[in-house]
Amino acid sequence: MLYGLYQLLGWLTFIIGLPFFLLYSLIAGRYREGLGQRFGFLGLKEQKSGSTTTIWLHGASVGEVLLARILIKELAEILPDADFVLSTVTEQGMEVARKHSGERVRCIYAPLDLKGIVNRAITQIAPVLYICLETELWPAIITEAKRSGVKLVLLNGRLSERSFERYQLAKGFMRRILSCFSMIAVIQEADAKRYIGLGAEPVKVRVLGNAKYDQDMAGLALENEETYRSWLHLNPNQPVFVAGSTHTGEEEMLLAVFQDLKKTSGLQDMIWVVAPRHLQRLAEVESMLKQKGVSYERLSELKSSLRGTDTILVDSMGDLAGLYSVASYVFCGGSLVERGGHNIMEAAIFGKPAFFGPSMKDFSDAVELLAPVGAGFQISGPEALTESILYFMDHPEEYQAAGRRAREVAVTQQGAARKQALLVKEVLSH
């Protein structure tokens, strides 16, 4: 009954809102790309391999798409005859998907979660397996895929206490949705308890770690670091403060931190690299910098010209990890404001102990791994961040030791993606 009501309300919203959406898209020029795919007209070309094993992975946006890339790499090794379809919701997610996907991966915008549209997409993709990443529980896709004989697996599952309480309001509905999955791989024990609490069968739930921490070790080569040092035109030992995945409100706070640090002896030549989480916010960040009288350059401009300022705005996807490799100090955004934080393990793999704010519920497992051993530092606000960086500038041995511990912890987390890929193989073999 709840599924029927969900579909009824969804179709009513779609029919009533479609004319207004199309008018907005025409005037604003947004959301035109992939519109047909969102309606289920995928236009997929057949894979040349002639594979009979098509695996459909869905990731909402950039973070999940990067996770999908890690998992596809592992899946391709253990399932050499498989082809992959990767769906995403956002334009940024699609940009990353296309940039990092190989020939065996077809990238699409996810169909709207409405029964007729979903069935049209399933018919065109013809998957043998659907992989849901993290918490992307779309009822129509899950229900109709199951009805079509598609096997379903949830990988890298995580469920915050807040989401758990919200889903509890429709526990019977959630039990039905979760029953569609052959297996559910979660990040940590707390996630397992919450999924089971919503009705998942305990025998189907396995704790396999966080595949987002499976960084490509080959990508950490020295020449990669040298590329970014060259782009930033860094002098030897020049300090670099990288603020990654920032959200609205954080850039202004971090600018104040940077300006305070620049007043300190030994940090006067520091440069600040700020990478907003969403590129559509670039204009907003640029407006703030201009309002504050701060000169800046975009990273894309530095790839072909000399640097003339000490503030660099990252305007491209896929460069943040490389920038972490040349950072002296790293701050991970989404944590000074209530956004749940981002992946501090990305910096740790480079031996950089990240600083982060109070809001880290989406990466609480990483906090629990790094903070207790002094390999990552939670700060209460911008003033505390300034004080912490100044402390470590005066105690370089402590900071270097923290970096070594961060790398050691990150290395121990490798392998979750392989475990999850093997789980997929297990499901396919039954």
C-alpha positions in Angstrom: 0.0 0.0 0.0 2.8 2.4 0.9 4.6 1.6 -2.4 1.4 2.4 -4.3 0.9 5.6 -2.4 4.6 6.5 -3.1 4.0 5.9 -6.8 0.7 7.9 -6.9 2.2 10.9 -5.2 5.3 10.7 -7.4 3.3 10.6 -10.6 1.0 13.4 -9.5 4.1 15.6 -8.7 5.7 14.7 -12.0 2.6 15.5 -14.1 1.8 18.7 -12.3 5.4 19.9 -12.1 6.7 18.9 -15.5 5.5 22.0 -17.5 7.0 24.3 -14.9 10.2 22.3 -14.9 10.5 22.4 -18.7 9.9 26.1 -18.7 12.6 26.7 -16.0 15.0 24.5 -17.9 14.3 26.4 -21.2 14.8 29.8 -19.5 17.7 29.0 -17.2 19.4 26.5 -19.5 19.8 24.0 -16.7 19.1 20.3 -16.5 18.8 19.9 -20.3 21.6 17.4 -20.4 20.4 13.9 -19.9 16.7 14.9 -19.7 15.7 12.0 -21.9 17.7 9.6 -19.7 15.9 10.8 -16.6 12.7 9.9 -18.4 14.0 6.4 -19.1 15.1 6.9 -22.7 18.7 5.9 -22.1 20.1 5.7 -25.7 22.6 3.1 -24.6 24.9 1.6 -27.2 25.6 -2.1 -27.0 28.9 -3.1 -25.5 31.3 -4.6 -28.0 32.4 -7.4 -25.7 29.1 -9.3 -26.1 29.0 -9.7 -22.4 25.9 -11.4 -20.8 26.8 -10.0 -17.4 25.8 -6.4 -17.1 26.1 -4.8 -13.7 24.3 -1.6 -12.9 25.7 0.6 -10.2 24.0 3.7 -8.9 25.7 6.6 -7.1 24.0 9.8 -6.2 26.8 12.3 -6.8 30.5 12.8 -6.9 31.4 10.9 -3.7 29.4 7.8 -4.7 30.7 8.0 -8.3 34.3 8.0 -7.0 33.3 5.0 -4.8 31.9 3.3 -7.9 35.1 3.8 -9.7 37.0 2.0 -7.0 34.5 -0.9 -6.9 34.4 -1.2 -10.7 38.2 -1.6 -10.8 38.0 -4.5 -8.4 34.9 -6.0 -10.0 36.5 -5.9 -13.5 39.4 -7.9 -12.2 37.4 -10.7 -10.7 34.6 -10.6 -13.3 36.5 -10.1 -16.6 33.4 -10.8 -18.7 31.2 -8.1 -17.0 30.2 -4.8 -18.4 29.0 -1.9 -16.2 26.4 0.8 -16.3 27.0 3.7 -13.9 24.1 6.0 -13.1 24.2 9.2 -11.2 21.8 12.1 -10.4 23.9 15.3 -10.6 25.8 16.9 -13.5 29.0 17.0 -11.4 28.6 13.3 -10.8 28.3 12.7 -14.5 31.4 14.8 -15.2 33.4 12.7 -12.8 31.9 9.5 -14.1 32.8 10.3 -17.7 36.3 11.5 -16.8 37.3 8.4 -14.8 35.3 5.6 -16.5 36.8 3.1 -18.9 35.5 1.5 -22.1 33.5 -1.1 -20.2 31.5 1.5 -18.3 28.5 3.3 -19.8 27.4 6.4 -17.9 23.8 7.6 -17.6 21.7 9.9 -15.6 19.5 7.9 -13.2 15.9 7.5 -14.3 13.2 9.1 -12.2 12.0 6.7 -9.5 8.6 6.1 -11.1 7.4 2.7 -12.1 6.9 3.0 -15.9 10.1 5.1 -16.3 12.2 2.6 -14.2 10.9 -0.4 -16.1 11.8 1.2 -19.4 15.4 1.8 -18.1 15.6 -1.8 -16.7 14.6 -3.2 -20.1 17.3 -1.2 -21.9 20.1 -1.9 -19.4 19.1 -5.6 -18.9 21.2 -5.9 -15.8 21.8 -9.2 -14.0 22.7 -7.3 -10.9 21.9 -3.9 -9.5 24.4 -2.4 -6.9 23.0 0.3 -4.6 25.8 2.4 -3.1 25.6 3.7 0.5 22.1 4.8 1.2 20.6 5.4 -2.2 17.4 3.4 -1.5 15.1 4.3 -4.4 11.9 2.2 -3.8 10.8 1.9 -7.5 14.2 1.0 -8.8 14.7 -1.6 -6.1 11.2 -3.1 -6.3 10.9 -3.2 -10.1 14.4 -4.6 -10.5 13.5 -7.4 -8.0 10.3 -8.1 -9.9 12.3 -8.3 -13.2 14.5 -11.0 -11.8 17.5 -8.7 -11.2 19.7 -9.6 -8.2 20.4 -6.7 -5.8 23.3 -5.9 -3.5 23.8 -2.9 -1.3 27.5 -2.0 -0.9 29.4 0.3 1.4 26.1 0.8 3.4 26.0 3.4 6.1 23.1 4.7 8.1 23.3 7.6 10.5 21.3 7.6 13.7 19.2 10.5 12.3 18.4 8.6 9.1 17.6 5.5 11.1 15.1 7.3 13.2 13.5 8.8 10.1 13.2 5.4 8.4 11.7 4.0 11.5 8.6 6.0 10.8 8.0 3.6 7.8 9.6 0.5 9.2 7.3 -2.0 7.5 8.0 -0.3 4.1 11.7 -0.3 4.8 11.6 -4.0 5.7 10.0 -4.7 2.3 12.6 -2.7 0.5 15.6 -4.2 2.3 14.2 -7.7 1.7 14.8 -7.2 -2.0 18.6 -7.3 -1.4 20.5 -10.6 -1.7 23.3 -9.1 0.5 24.0 -5.9 2.3 27.6 -4.9 3.0 28.0 -2.1 5.6 30.9 0.0 6.8 30.8 -0.6 10.6 29.0 -2.5 13.3 26.7 0.4 14.1 25.5 0.5 10.5 24.8 -3.3 10.7 22.7 -2.8 13.8 20.6 0.0 12.3 19.9 -1.9 9.0 18.9 -5.0 11.0 16.8 -2.7 13.2 14.9 -1.6 10.1 14.2 -5.2 9.2 17.2 -6.5 7.2 17.8 -10.2 7.7 20.9 -10.5 9.9 22.3 -13.4 7.8 22.3 -11.0 4.8 24.3 -8.2 6.5 28.1 -8.2 6.6 30.5 -5.6 8.0 33.2 -5.2 5.3 34.7 -1.7 5.9 34.7 1.5 3.8 35.7 1.0 0.2 36.1 4.8 -0.1 39.4 4.4 1.7 40.8 2.1 -1.0 42.9 4.8 -2.6 44.8 3.9 -5.8 48.3 3.5 -4.4 49.8 3.8 -7.9 48.4 7.3 -8.1 50.6 8.4 -5.2 53.8 8.4 -7.3 56.3 11.2 -6.9 55.7 12.5 -10.4 52.1 13.1 -9.5 53.1 15.3 -6.6 55.6 17.1 -8.8 52.9 17.9 -11.3 50.9 19.8 -8.7 53.9 21.5 -7.3 54.7 22.7 -10.8 51.1 23.9 -11.4 51.1 25.9 -8.1 54.7 27.2 -8.9 55.8 26.3 -5.3 59.2 27.2 -4.0 61.0 24.6 -1.9 59.4 24.3 1.6 56.7 26.9 0.7 53.7 26.2 3.1 50.4 25.3 1.5 47.1 25.3 3.3 44.5 23.2 1.4 40.8 23.4 2.3 39.0 20.6 0.6 35.3 20.0 -0.1 34.2 23.3 1.5 30.5 24.4 1.8 28.7 27.7 2.1 29.9 29.6 5.1 33.2 27.8 5.4 35.3 29.7 2.9 34.8 33.0 4.7 35.8 31.4 8.1 38.8 29.7 6.5 39.9 32.9 4.8 40.1 34.5 8.2 42.3 31.5 9.4 44.6 31.9 6.4 45.0 35.7 6.9 45.8 35.1 10.6 48.4 32.4 9.7 50.0 34.8 7.1 50.9 37.2 9.9 53.1 34.6 11.6 56.8 34.5 11.0 57.6 31.5 8.7 54.2 31.5 7.1 54.2 34.8 5.3 54.7 33.0 1.9 51.9 30.5 2.6 49.4 29.9 -0.2 45.8 28.9 0.3 44.1 26.4 -2.0 40.3 26.2 -1.5 38.3 23.6 -3.3 34.5 24.0 -3.0 32.6 20.7 -2.8 30.2 21.8 -5.6 31.5 23.7 -8.6 28.2 25.5 -9.1 29.3 27.5 -6.0 32.3 29.0 -7.7 30.6 32.3 -8.5 29.4 32.5 -4.8 33.0 32.0 -3.5 34.5 34.4 -6.0 31.9 37.0 -5.0 32.9 36.6 -1.3 36.6 36.9 -2.2 36.1 40.1 -4.3 33.9 41.6 -1.5 36.8 41.0 0.9 39.3 42.5 -1.5 41.2 39.2 -1.9 42.9 38.6 -5.2 42.7 35.0 -6.4 43.3 32.8 -9.4 41.6 29.7 -10.7 43.6 26.5 -10.7 42.8 26.0 -14.4 44.6 29.3 -15.2 47.8 28.2 -13.4 48.2 25.2 -15.6 49.4 27.5 -18.4 50.6 30.6 -16.6 52.6 31.9 -13.6 50.9 32.3 -10.2 50.5 35.9 -9.2 48.4 35.5 -6.0 48.5 33.5 -2.8 44.8 32.3 -3.0 43.9 29.6 -5.5 40.3 28.5 -6.2 40.0 25.0 -7.5 37.6 25.0 -10.5 38.0 21.4 -11.7 37.0 17.9 -10.5 39.4 15.2 -9.7 42.3 17.4 -8.5 41.8 17.4 -4.8 43.8 14.3 -4.0 46.7 15.6 -5.9 46.5 18.9 -4.1 46.5 17.0 -0.8 49.8 15.5 -1.8 51.5 18.9 -1.8 49.7 20.3 1.2 51.5 21.4 4.4 48.1 21.5 6.3 44.8 20.1 5.3 41.3 21.1 6.4 38.4 18.9 5.4 35.2 20.8 4.7 31.5 20.1 5.4 32.5 20.0 9.0 32.4 23.6 10.3 28.8 23.7 9.0 26.2 21.0 9.4 27.0 18.9 6.3 28.3 15.7 7.9 31.9 16.1 6.8 33.9 14.5 4.0 36.6 11.9 3.5 39.6 12.7 5.8 41.2 9.4 4.8 42.0 10.9 1.4 44.5 13.2 3.1 45.7 10.5 5.5 46.9 8.2 2.7 49.3 11.0 1.8 50.6 11.2 5.3 48.7 14.4 6.0 46.7 14.5 9.4 43.6 16.4 8.5 41.9 19.0 10.6 38.1 18.9 10.7 35.2 20.6 12.5 32.5 19.2 14.8 30.1 17.9 12.0 31.6 14.6 10.9 28.6 12.2 11.2 29.0 10.9 7.7 32.6 9.8 8.3 32.4 9.0 12.0 34.3 5.7 11.3 37.3 7.6 9.9 37.2 10.0 12.9 37.2 6.9 15.3 40.2 5.5 13.4 42.3 8.6 13.2 41.5 11.0 16.0 42.2 8.7 19.0 45.7 7.9 17.8 46.5 11.6 17.0 46.4 11.1 13.2 43.6 13.6 12.7 42.4 16.6 14.7 38.9 17.8 15.4 38.7 21.5 16.1 35.8 23.4 17.6 35.9 26.4 15.2 38.2 28.6 13.0 40.0 30.1 16.0 40.9 26.7 17.2 42.1 25.7 13.8 44.5 28.7 13.7 45.8 27.8 17.1 46.3 24.1 16.2 48.2 24.9 13.0 50.5 27.4 14.8 51.1 24.8 17.5 52.3 22.2 15.0 54.4 24.8 13.2 56.3 25.2 16.4 56.4 21.4 17.0 57.3 20.0 13.6 58.4 16.6 15.1 54.9 16.0 16.6 53.3 17.0 13.3 55.5 14.6 11.3 54.8 11.8 13.7 51.0 12.5 13.3 51.5 12.3 9.5 53.2 8.9 9.8 50.4 7.6 12.0 47.8 8.9 9.5 49.4 7.0 6.6 49.7 3.8 8.7 46.0 3.9 9.6 45.0 4.6 6.0 47.1 1.7 4.7 45.4 -0.7 7.2 42.0 0.2 5.8 42.9 -1.0 2.3 41.0 -4.0 1.0 37.3 -3.2 1.7 36.6 -2.8 -2.0 38.1 -6.2 -2.8 35.9 -7.8 0.0 32.8 -6.1 -1.4 33.6 -7.2 -5.0 34.0 -10.8 -3.8 30.6 -10.5 -2.2 29.2 -9.5 -5.5 30.8 -12.5 -7.2 29.3 -14.7 -4.4 25.8 -13.4 -5.1 26.2 -13.9 -8.8 27.3 -17.5 -8.4 24.1 -18.4 -6.6 
